[in-house]
Amino acid sequence: MNLPIAFTRAQALKAGVAWSTLRGPHFTRLWHDVYTAGDPDDPVIRLHAALVSAGPQSSLCGPTALAWFGVDLPDRLRLDPRLHVHTPGGHPIRLPHLRVHRDHRLLAPIVRRGLPCTPPAEAWFQLADEATTHELVVVADALMRRKRPLVTPDDLREVVDLAPARRHGRALAREALGLARPNTESVPETLTRLVVVQGGLPCPEVDYPIRNAAGQVVFRLDMAYPERRLGLEYDGAVHVGDTAQMERDQWRRRVLEDAGWRLITVTAADLRGHPHELLTSIRRAWASRT
């Protein structure tokens, strides 16, 4: 018996599995006409089952594809219980846990860890059907992380340009592109930058290098207004208790202050509860350092 991870009843019968056996304890029906011999709660098995349900030539898309690529997603998209798949045709599928997309495919699918997926740039663009501008910026930044980026700004721009002029979400995606930046390191950094820009201040430079007298980069600031020597750093408190890291942070601050910089530290509480207070502090510092 040679069956894939998830399969239809027709595939099981063709492989020699009797109908009575398929209904027995060794197999589980995941949803309509899709079965597995594995753990029905295994997320990977459920991804395979979603592709089987959508039919031949289907691929993971939208937030499901991005999660499979390991991209940081905003909470609303990350917690969406539906699996998103793309199919070029077939009969309509109406299942509460499955969202089937049939929009015109812009790029050919690729295989990621054994599963066919919409390429990351197009999966990002597919979010524009339902996402907000800020959510699109957060995901675009996550796709262009300083470490292990999956796309470039040109890749994202290409899918927007390839889409028909009347494609829903095209204008929203183009707006998000203007706000997205490569080389960030976390979602909170992106949210901090959006608070600043939404508050009317110029967009700070991202991943700004601080150099010593010899011109060597000694460390980088999350965000900076170099002409005003004003830096913004997000502190997620992940290094609490790490004495060596805490000492390095204090050294960084002293180096900056000795060079005439003002450093504003941003925390999760600033973004969660009082972004207006954070913005007021940044505005005052920015205005005073002319």
Secondary structure, DSSP 8 states (H G I E B T S, - for coil): ----SEEEHHHHHHTT--HHHHTSTT-EEEETTEEESS-TT-HHHHHHHHHHHH-TT-EE-HHHHHHHTT----HHHHT--SEEEE-SSSS---BTTEEEE-S---S--EEETTEEE--HHHHHHHGGGT--HHHHHHHHHHHT-SSS-S--HHHHHHHHHHS-TT-TTHHHHHHHHHH--SS---HHHHHHHHHHHHTT----EEEEEEE-TTS-EEEEEEEEEGGGTEEEEE--STTTT-HHHHHHHHHHHHHHHHTT-EEEEE-HHHHHT-HHHHHHHHHHHHHH--
